[in-house]
Amino acid sequence: MSADSKKELYIVGLGPGARQKMTQEAIDVVEACEVIAGYKVYIDLLKPYYPDKEYLVNGMRQEVERCRLALETAAGGKKTALVCSGDAGVYGMAGITLELATEFPEVDVHVIPGVTAALSGAALLGAPLGHDFTVISLSDLLTPWELIERRLAAAAEGDFAICLYNPSSHKRHDYLQKACQILLQKKSGDTICGITRNIGRDGEEKRILTLDELLETQVDMFTTVFIGNSQTRKVGDAMVTPRGYRRDNA
Amino acid sequence: MSADSKKELYIVGLGPGARQKMTQEAIDVVEACEVIAGYKVYIDLLKPYYPDKEYLVNGMRQEVERCRLALETAAGGKKTALVCSGDAGVYGMAGITLELATEFPEVDVHVIPGVTAALSGAALLGAPLGHDFTVISLSDLLTPWELIERRLAAAAEGDFAICLYNPSSHKRHDYLQKACQILLQKKSGDTICGITRNIGRDGEEKRILTLDELLETQVDMFTTVFIGNSQTRKVGDAMVTPRGYRRDNA
């Protein structure tokens, strides 16, 4: 970490929730910062460990405002951490903040990576992302649904293992079903899939099922979904995508 | 962690190299294990911190043997950690070990995720993976080159941000060039790309360039390559893929 005279903002990925899942670097950065900014749920996870920090807390839809506030705070001379769940960059706030940061040339912005749900959910299931994979969000809040469909079709065409973020919400309860229908045009109904829920938190759950079964399954917004490639197998109670396509790679 | 009577093997992702990049969970697991197994380079990173562990070290091409040895050691009653760089599952040893573990039903196998190069390299560059992305390895050691080509074409077709692992080796010095040629059939030569090298280690480097420039660039096996989607921008000295396709998402 650099001298106190510098104005610094750290965008920190916390991982899947529990402090134990943070990297040592993320822990060091949070400890070194005077101000912690973030969405209420993540702040509530940190506060018990760091009761003496200054906290900037706001709601879910106020992300651009939160980034700006964090930049202003850093520009004011207080070393600031803007925290988000999972990784700082994967559907995270690193991008928006770097764009806004052009208005604050005096602030050095550092991105501190974290374990995104694709990795933490995969570890819970076994090794579903052991070979080439795609990560696709089913949220059409900022992305046209047509593009999401095109990406699902491309992922199936490439026989990628697939990890789906935001598979459902109150308004989009049938999106996972729609996604499965697109994938089933190219993939077998027997394809091994996995569901993880509340990764790294109370009520952590996992389930392995086929793509045909996934089509009939209702999930919520705390769920991350994994869809195997043509080689993915159920091994004991684990979901495993082998690292290769040759027989000697068992 | 569970009672000592249980036979346990942990497959641990160390992240991009430095101990600071490990998760707290990975640090706790390594500290709690009696035996650490792994490839020489990663063992050398851990040894200074844990001089009193029993180490099982072997070479790069002996991975199946290493997994079996780790399982045998755990089955013998010694709590064992099998460590790998990055994440334990992404082209890592979790899959092979889970497959071999069916021969050792008395051993509980746990996968501990870590920060894979797609995330650590992305953080170094800014936020290149801020929207849907694919991870593709250019190594054809275990995968037919035709399938790699098909995946590159599908990734371009879906306008994914792309992260390339193993972009080069002594025998495959022109693979990145071949990959760029496939991508250029669907993507603009002006597409913003990024290169990271020796992430989290001495000699860490990054560079932002266009896809046309990447085509002419020689990289080595310590490099991770990022190729933007159609919305990816250079913002200051950062590579940023916005989280959405709508104008109000800045």
Interface residues (C-beta under 8 A of the other chain):
Chain A: G13 G15 R19 Q20 K21 M22 T23 Q24 E25 I27 D28 V64 D87 A88 G89 V90 Y91 G92 A94 G95 I96 L98 E99 L100 A101 T102 V109 V111 I112 P113 G114 V115 T116 L119 S120 A122 A123 L124 G126 A127 P128 L129 G130 H131 D132 F133 T134 V135 I136 S137 L141 L142 T143 P144 L147 I148 R150 R151 A153 A154 A155 E157 G158 D159 F160 V235 G236 A238 V240 T241 P242 R243 G244 Y245 R246 N249 A250
Chain B: G13 G15 R19 Q20 K21 M22 T23 Q24 E25 I27 D28 V64 D87 A88 G89 V90 Y91 G92 A94 G95 I96 L98 E99 L100 A101 T102 V109 V111 I112 P113 G114 V115 T116 L119 S120 A122 A123 L124 G126 A127 P128 L129 G130 H131 D132 F133 T134 V135 I136 S137 L141 L142 T143 P144 L147 I148 R150 R151 A153 A154 A155 E157 G158 D159 F160 V235 G236 A238 V240 T241 P242 R243 G244 Y245 R246 N249 A250
